[in-house]
């Protein structure tokens, strides 16, 4: 009876860990975009809510990574979710990713020229249509800058 042993080369190990890292970063980035852009819109439209949203994201951003994982492990354990492995890493990366996207979305929307918004109102566009057709496209460069910053954090 012969036993074949395959020892992974450095290149194979590097490829496997790179794929795992990219999967974790992409999952957390996608979730952050889905959550943070609407939060940024709310923060831009409602200054009081914006203070709470940005303030909460800033508090999360100041917590060191290891401390965040420890705090999360307690909460995840109470919810019977895994405390070790990819899930808590994705959650931590997601939490760290929120602030740049929220802040840039809020800033981009606030920087849209008021004359364009007033013109859209004069044309009879409702607030959602103004947001979708005028404000978000005008703020898209700033929003994408926040997404790029978030991708670099990961």
C-alpha positions as CSV (number, residue, x, y, z in Angstrom):
1,X,0.0,0.0,0.0
2,X,1.4,3.4,-1.0
3,X,0.4,6.7,0.4
4,X,0.9,9.8,-1.7
5,X,1.5,13.1,0.1
6,X,1.0,16.3,-1.6
7,X,2.7,19.3,0.1
8,X,1.4,22.6,-1.0
9,X,3.9,25.0,-2.5
10,X,4.2,28.6,-1.3
11,X,2.4,29.7,-4.5
12,X,-0.5,27.4,-3.8
13,X,-0.9,28.6,-0.2
14,X,-0.6,32.2,-1.3
15,X,-3.3,31.7,-4.0
16,X,-5.7,30.0,-1.5
17,X,-5.3,32.7,1.2
18,X,-5.5,35.5,-1.4
19,X,-8.8,34.1,-2.7
20,X,-10.1,33.8,0.9
21,X,-9.1,37.4,1.7
22,X,-10.8,38.7,-1.5
23,X,-14.0,36.8,-0.7
24,X,-14.1,38.3,2.8
25,X,-13.4,41.8,1.6
26,X,-15.9,41.6,-1.3
27,X,-18.7,40.2,1.0
28,X,-18.2,43.0,3.6
29,X,-17.8,45.7,1.0
30,X,-21.0,44.7,-0.8
31,X,-22.9,44.6,2.5
32,X,-21.5,48.0,3.5
33,X,-22.5,49.6,0.2
34,X,-26.0,48.2,0.5
35,X,-26.4,49.6,4.1
36,X,-24.2,52.7,4.1
37,X,-25.5,54.5,1.0
38,X,-29.1,54.6,2.2
39,X,-27.8,55.7,5.7
40,X,-25.8,58.5,3.9
41,X,-28.9,59.6,2.1
42,X,-30.8,59.7,5.4
43,X,-27.9,61.6,7.0
44,X,-27.9,64.2,4.1
45,X,-31.6,64.7,4.2
46,X,-32.1,64.8,8.0
47,X,-29.3,66.7,9.8
48,X,-30.4,65.4,13.3
49,X,-30.5,61.8,12.1
50,X,-27.2,62.4,10.3
51,X,-25.5,63.4,13.6
52,X,-26.5,60.1,15.2
53,X,-25.7,58.0,12.1
54,X,-22.2,59.5,11.6
55,X,-21.6,59.6,15.3
56,X,-22.3,55.9,15.7
57,X,-20.2,55.0,12.7
58,X,-17.3,57.2,14.1
59,X,-17.5,55.4,17.5
60,X,-17.3,52.0,15.7
61,X,-14.3,53.3,13.7
62,X,-12.4,54.2,16.8
63,X,-12.6,50.8,18.4
64,X,-9.4,48.8,17.7
65,X,-9.9,45.7,15.5
66,X,-9.1,43.1,18.2
67,X,-11.3,44.8,20.7
68,X,-14.1,44.9,18.2
69,X,-13.8,41.1,17.6
70,X,-13.9,40.5,21.3
71,X,-17.0,42.6,21.8
72,X,-18.6,41.0,18.8
73,X,-17.9,37.5,20.0
74,X,-19.9,38.2,23.2
75,X,-22.9,39.4,21.1
76,X,-22.6,36.8,18.5
77,X,-22.4,34.0,21.1
78,X,-25.7,35.3,22.6
79,X,-27.3,35.1,19.2
80,X,-25.9,31.6,18.7
81,X,-23.9,32.7,15.7
82,X,-20.3,31.6,15.0
83,X,-17.7,33.5,17.0
84,X,-14.7,32.2,15.1
85,X,-14.1,32.0,11.4
86,X,-15.1,34.1,8.4
87,X,-18.5,35.4,9.7
88,X,-17.1,37.6,12.5
89,X,-14.4,38.8,10.2
90,X,-16.9,39.9,7.6
91,X,-19.0,41.6,10.3
92,X,-16.0,43.5,11.6
93,X,-14.9,44.6,8.1
94,X,-18.5,45.6,7.4
95,X,-18.6,47.8,10.6
96,X,-15.3,49.4,9.7
97,X,-16.5,50.1,6.2
98,X,-19.6,52.1,7.1
99,X,-18.0,55.4,8.0
100,X,-16.3,56.4,4.7
101,X,-19.3,55.5,2.6
102,X,-21.8,57.2,4.8
103,X,-19.7,60.3,5.2
104,X,-18.9,60.6,1.4
105,X,-22.5,59.9,0.4
106,X,-23.7,62.6,2.8
107,X,-21.1,65.1,1.6
108,X,-21.8,64.4,-2.0
109,X,-25.5,64.9,-1.7
110,X,-25.0,68.1,0.3
111,X,-22.7,69.4,-2.4
112,X,-25.3,69.1,-5.1
113,X,-26.0,72.6,-6.3
114,X,-29.3,73.9,-4.9
115,X,-30.2,75.4,-8.2
116,X,-30.4,71.9,-9.8
117,X,-32.6,70.7,-6.9
118,X,-34.9,73.8,-7.2
119,X,-35.1,73.3,-11.0
120,X,-36.2,69.7,-10.5
121,X,-38.8,70.8,-8.0
122,X,-40.0,73.4,-10.4
123,X,-40.4,70.6,-13.1
124,X,-42.6,68.7,-10.6
125,X,-40.3,65.9,-9.8
126,X,-41.0,64.2,-6.4
127,X,-38.3,63.8,-3.9
128,X,-37.4,60.2,-4.7
129,X,-37.2,60.9,-8.5
130,X,-35.0,64.0,-7.7
131,X,-32.7,61.8,-5.6
132,X,-32.6,59.0,-8.2
133,X,-32.2,61.1,-11.4
134,X,-30.3,64.2,-10.2
135,X,-28.8,64.1,-6.7
136,X,-27.3,60.6,-6.7
137,X,-25.7,60.9,-10.1
138,X,-24.3,64.3,-9.2
139,X,-22.9,62.8,-5.9
140,X,-21.6,59.6,-7.5
141,X,-18.0,60.6,-7.7
142,X,-17.9,61.4,-4.0
143,X,-19.8,58.1,-3.2
144,X,-17.3,56.1,-5.3
145,X,-14.4,57.8,-3.5
146,X,-15.9,56.5,-0.2
147,X,-16.3,53.0,-1.6
148,X,-12.6,53.1,-2.8
149,X,-11.5,54.2,0.6
150,X,-13.5,51.3,2.2
151,X,-12.0,48.8,-0.2
152,X,-8.5,50.0,0.8
153,X,-9.4,49.5,4.5
154,X,-10.2,45.9,3.8
